[in-house]
Amino acid sequence: MARQIKSAAQRRGELLDSAQALFFEHGYDNTTVNDLIQHAGLSKGGFYHHFSSKEEVLEALVERLASASMEQLADVLEHPQLDALARLNAFLSRARQMKVEQVPHMRGLFDTLFQPGNQVLYHRINAASMAVVCPLLARIIEQGRQEGCFDVPDAHLAAETILHLGAASYRIVARALHAAGTEDASKAADELEQALHFQGIVIDRILGLEDGSVNYVEHGFAQAIVQALAATDRQKDDS
């Protein structure tokens, strides 16, 4: 039987498949480059042909996950009967739902990204995600500009600014993450929800809308995230 020759794209995809499996099961910090190499069935040279470091693998994986998430939002992005504000709110609502659903899979990555001293890695990963999401958010904002609903001079710049608000929540998200499953969980979740509510008002101002026009967060969202984190931790302790 002739030996199957795989393309560079296939090999890279297999490495990312291995990274996703290992990072989610064992955590990013507990997975080594050698683990990735062995799981993917590659040589060390094969690994470094595609990626220069484990951090670069994580960036590529986050970009792929973000792309997959955006594909799940295609119906919202393409729905012909939605005006820009309705499309934006539907986009945000679906994104919140997906975040809650993804908590069990992403817990190991959260632990790494929100450890003290890992802010640089966090911002690298956030930039990889933003590169995927920003053009799609800019499309919605540009629609609003054309409709006369959003008062912004540049849709792409507005989208970048809005996405950077999320990155600015690093400290309060980290607090909620570490409080999950403790007596401080409810208070930390409330503080996170208040911060997200404030960010929603900031987005209204950026887009030139009345306060409360953008449904950036709904009541109970932060509590749902913290509870999902705690449930994931309990499942790990029981296994």
N, C-alpha and C positions, 0 to 999 in steps of 0.2 A: 504493500500500500504506500502510495506517495505521501511524503511528509507534508502536512499542511503548513503553508507559510502564511503567517498572520501579518496584517498590515500594522504600521506604527499606531494608527488610530485604534485598532483592536487591542493591541498590547496596552496602550494607555488606558483604554476603557476598562480592561481587566484589572489594572492596578488600582483604578478608582473604585471598582467593585470590591476589591480586597480591602481597600482603605475604609470604605463604608461599613463593610461587615465587621472589621476589627475595631474601628473607632467606636462603633455603636455598641459592640458587645463588651469590649474590655476598657474602653476609654482611650482618648488620644494619648495621654501621658504614658499609659501602660502598653502602648504599641510602639515597637521599634521599627526602624527601616528594615532590619533583617526579618522581622515578622511579616512585613509587607512583601518582601522579596519571596519568602518561602510560600506564603499563601497564594501569591500570583504565579508561582512557578517560573520566576525570572532569575537571571543572574544579576549580580551587583551592577555590572556594566549596563545591563538592560534597564535597570531601575534608573540609573543616573543619566541614561540617554533621554529619558522623559522628564525627570524631575531632579532638581539640584538638592532638595531637602525634604524632610517630612512636612515642614511648614508649607512648602509649595504644593505638596499633595493635598493638604487640608484646604488651601485656597482654591485649588481646582475642584475639589469635591464640593465645597460650598457653592461655587459657581454652578456646578451641575445640578445640585439640589435646588438652587434658586430658579434655574431655568425650568426644571420639572414643575416647581410650584407655579410659575407663571403660565405654563401650559395648562394647568388646571383652572386658570383664570381666563382662559381664552374666550369662553362664552360671554363673560362680563365685558371684556375688552372689545369684542366684536358685535355685541348686541346692537342692532340698528336703531332701536327705539329709545335708547337711554340718552338723556341729555348729560352734559359733562358732570354736573353735581351728583346726579343719580348714579352715574357710572363710577365716580370716585368713591361714593359711599358704599356701593355694592362691592367694589374692589377691596376696600378696607374691611368690610364685614367678612368677606370670604377669607381674607388673609388672617384675620383674628381666629376664625374657626380652624384654619389649617395649623396655626401656631399651637393651639391647645392640643390638636390631634398629634402633632409631631413631638410633643414633649417627651414621651417615653423613649423615642429613638434618639433624641438629641441631648439627653441628660448628661451623657459622658462628655460631650463637647462643651456643654455649658460649664461643667465643673472646671475644665481647663481654661476656657476663655475668661472666666470671671474670678480666677485665682489672683491674689495680689501679685503684682509684678508682670502680669501677662497683658497689660493694656496695649502694648505694641502689636502683639499677635492678634488681639481682639480687633484693632483698627484695620489690620491687614485683611482679616476675614470680612469685616464689615465693608471694606472697599470692594472686595470681590463680589459680594452680594449686590452692592449698589450698582455695579457695572451692568448687572442684568436687569435690575428693577427700574433704574432711573429712566431709560428710554421709554418704557411702557407708561410710567407715571407721567412723563413729559407729554406723551400723546394725549392723555386725558386732559392735562392742563391746557395744552394747545387747543383742544376742542372747546374748552371753556373760554379761552381767549377769543376764538372765532365766533362763539355764540354771544359774546359780550357779558358772560357770567363771571369770569375770573379776570380781575384787573391786575395783570402782571406784565412786565415788559418783555420777559424772556421765559418761556415755558421750561426749558431745560434747566436754567439756573434756579427757577422756583422748585423744580423737582429735586434737584441736588440739595437745596436748603432744607426742604421738608425731610428728606431721608437722613440728613445729618442730625436732625432733632433726636432721632432714635439712638444714634451713637452717643449723644450727649447724656443719655439716661444710664450710662454704664454703672455709676455708683449705686443708684437706687435699685436697678435691676439685680445687681450683685447682692445687695442686702436682702431682697425678696428671695433670691435663689438660695442663699445660705440659711434663711429663716424657715424654709419649707420643712414641715414636720416638727417644728418647735412651738413653744408657747408664744413666740413673737411673730408667728406666721401671719395671723390675721392683720396685725398692725402694719407689718411690712407690705402686705398686699394692698391695704388701704392707701398707704403712702405712694405706692407705685401707681395705683389707679388715679390718685389726685394729680400726680405728675403727668400722666398720659392725658388727663382731661385738660390740664393747662396747655400741653402741647397741641391739643386739638384747637384751642382758642388761638394759639400762635399761627397755626395753619390757616385758620379763618382770616386772620389779619394779613398773612402773606398773600392770600388769594383775593383779598379785597371783599370778603364776605361778612355778613353779620355773624356775631358770636353764636356758636351752636349749629351753624350750617353743616359743618363737616362732622360726621359721626366717627371720630377717631377712636373712641373707646366707648364700650357699653358697660353699664353697671354689672359687676360680677366677673368681668373678664380677668382682672388680675387675681382675684380669688381662685378662679378656675385654673389659672396657670400654676399658682402655688400649690393648690390641692393635687393637681396632676403630677407635679414634681414630688410631692410627699408620697403619693401612691406608688410612683415608680421606685422610690427609695425603699418602701416597704416590701415590694415585690422582690427587689434585689436581696434584701435581708433574709427573706423567707426561702430564697433559692439556694 
